[in-house]
Amino acid sequence: MTKKTKRKAFSFLRSYFDVLNEIPEDKDKLEFLLAVINKQFIDEDPNGLGFIANLSFESQRHSIESSVKGYKDKMKTDLLGNPLQGGSVGGCLAPSVQEEEKGKEKGKEELLKKFLKWGIDSGLDSDKVEDNFLNAWDYYEDLKWINKNGKPVTDIYRTIRTVWFKDLSKFKKELKIDNIVLQCAIAVPAEMERLCKKFNVNEQYLKELYASRR
């Protein structure tokens, strides 16, 4: 049966993939995936999910619903193309609004690159940093860039850094590198360079990792 939707695509976050890989049974994996897809494309809340699939979906509900809301706010329609209150049929945006949206997307991409560079320099997991940044961006975008105190978010980078990355231990890379390999890298610059490229971290992070194990 064909399900009608006007939405062309959605971002399948790394966190969805990580949750999916934690589900042992294929039938539960399928239930989880269909629940995500149906919510993202037709705004259908899951019904009758098994325990594991439901638990998995609920763990991602905030980011999924933020994505759906973001589409509705941008297009001024629901996912079937029906105009929302104050919206226009088909979700057509005026040229000036389209340019504004393009500018926001460009700013989002540039800020993400800045966060990823900071994450690498800080020895953090790039995938975890990216997922958290995207969740933070969606959160403030839904609130029209007003924080919980009712004040406008003027310094986006600083706000996300201080509010969404308080505990950096949650974003640390989980590297499985033998101590002998680390010791060799510290003694041999070429090996250090190879490890840095392989694990996408800087030299200081590997030195600190080695020191913490001694």
N, C-alpha and C positions, 0 to 999 in steps of 0.2 A: 504494500500500500504506500503510495506516494504521500509524503508529508510536506505541505506547503510552507515555505519560509522565504523571506526576502534577504536573509543574512547570507553573505557570500562565504565568510570564513570566520574563524576565531583562533586566538592564540592558545595552543596546547602547551601549557606550562610544564617545565621540568618537574615540578612538584606532583603533577598528575602522573607523570611517567614513573616517578619514584614510588608513589603509592601503588600504582598498578603492579610494579615488580615485587611488592611485598605481599600481594594476594596469591596464595598457593594454588587455588583451584581455577581452572579455565572458565568454568561457568560463572564464578564470582567476578572474574576479570571482565567477562562479557557484560554482565549486569552493570558493573561500575562504568564501563565505557559507554554503554547505551544511555545510562542515566546522565552522564556528562554531556553527551552529544545532543540528546533530546532537550535538555535544559538550555544549552547554548544556542540551538537552532530554532526551537519552537517554544521555549520558556515553559516547558512541561516539567512540573515537579515529579520526582520519582515516587512510585507507589508500589508497595508489595515487594520491596527489595529484601534479599536475604540479609542476615545479620552482618556478614563481612562486607558485602557490597554497600550496605547502608552506612556502616561505620566509615568506610573509605570515602564515600560521597560527602558525608557530613564534615569530614576533616578538610575538604576542599570547597565547601559550600560558599564561604565568604568570597574567595577569589572568583568562583564561577558566577555568583550573583552580581559581583562588581562588574564583571565583563558584560553580562546581559544588560545591566543598567546603563553602562557606558554607551552601548550601542543605541539603546532607546533614547537616551538624552541627546546623542549626536544626531540621530536620524529623525527625531520627533515622531516616531511611529513605534508600534510594537513589532515583534519579529515576523508577523504576517503581513506587514505593510499598512495596517490600520492606523490612522493618525491619532496621536495622543492629544490630550487637551492642550490647545495652543499650538499644535503642530500642523503640518500640511501634508496632503495626500502624497504618498510615495517617498516621503522623507527627503525631498529635494532641498538643497541648501543654496542660498544666494551666493554668488561668486565671492563676495567679501567674507562670508562665513566660511566658505571652503578654503580660502587663503589663510584664514585664522587657524583653521583646523590643521592645515599643512604645517603652519608655523609651530603649533604645539607639538606635533609629531616629531618635527625636526629637533625641537628643544628636548623632547623626551629621549630621543636617540643619543644626542650629544651628552646629556646628563648621565645616561646609562653607561656610556663609554668612560665617563669620568669616574663613576662608581666602580666599574670593573677594574680600571687601572689602580684605584685606591685599594681594592680588594686584593689584587695581585701583590702590590707593594706591602700589604699588611699580612700576607700569607693566608688569606681567606679563600674559601671555596667559591669559585666564580659562578657556578650554577646557583648556589644558595644566595649569593649576593644579588644576582639578577632576579630571581624569583621574589625576594623580599622587596627589592626596589620597585618591581612592577606592581606588587600588591599595595605598596605605599602610594605610588603614583595614582592607581585606580581609586584608592581611598580618598585622597585629597581632591581628585578630579570630581568624584561624586559629590563632595561637599563644596564644590565651586571654589576650591582653594581657600577655605576658611577652616581654621583649626578648632579644636574642641572648646576653646575659650571664646570663640566668636570673632577672633581676629584674623585678618588676611595673612596667608602664608607668602611672605615676600622673598625670603631666602630659601628656596626649595631644597638645595643641596644640604645646607646646614640643618634644616628642619628634619629631613629624612635621616641624616647621619645621627643626630642626637636622639631622635624619638624612636626610630625603627631599628637602629643598630646599637642599642645600649649594651647588650651582652655579646661581645664579639666571640665568646667561646662557642656560641651556637653556630657560627659561620666558619669555624676553623676547618681546614682541610684534614681529612683523615688519611694520612699518607702511611703506607706500609713499606717503609724502607729499612732494610737491615742496617744495624749500627756500623758494621764493617764497611758497607757501601758509603755511608755518610762520612766515616773517617777517611776513606779514600778520596772522597770528593773535596774534603777540607784540605787534604794534602796535595791534590792534583787539580789545578785550575780547569783543565779541559773536562775532567769528570764532573766538576761542580757546574760548569756551563751546560753540560749534557743533562744533568738532573734538573736544573732550573727550567730548561726548555721542555723536558718531558712532563714535569708536574706543574708547569706554569706558575712557579713561585720565584721569589728572588733569593739571592745568596744569603742574606741576613736571616731569612726564615729558616733555611736549612741548618745554619750554624746554631740558631737558638734551639731548634729541634734536637740537634745532637747534644747540646749542652744540657738540655732538660732530662736526658736519659742517662747522664753520667752520675 
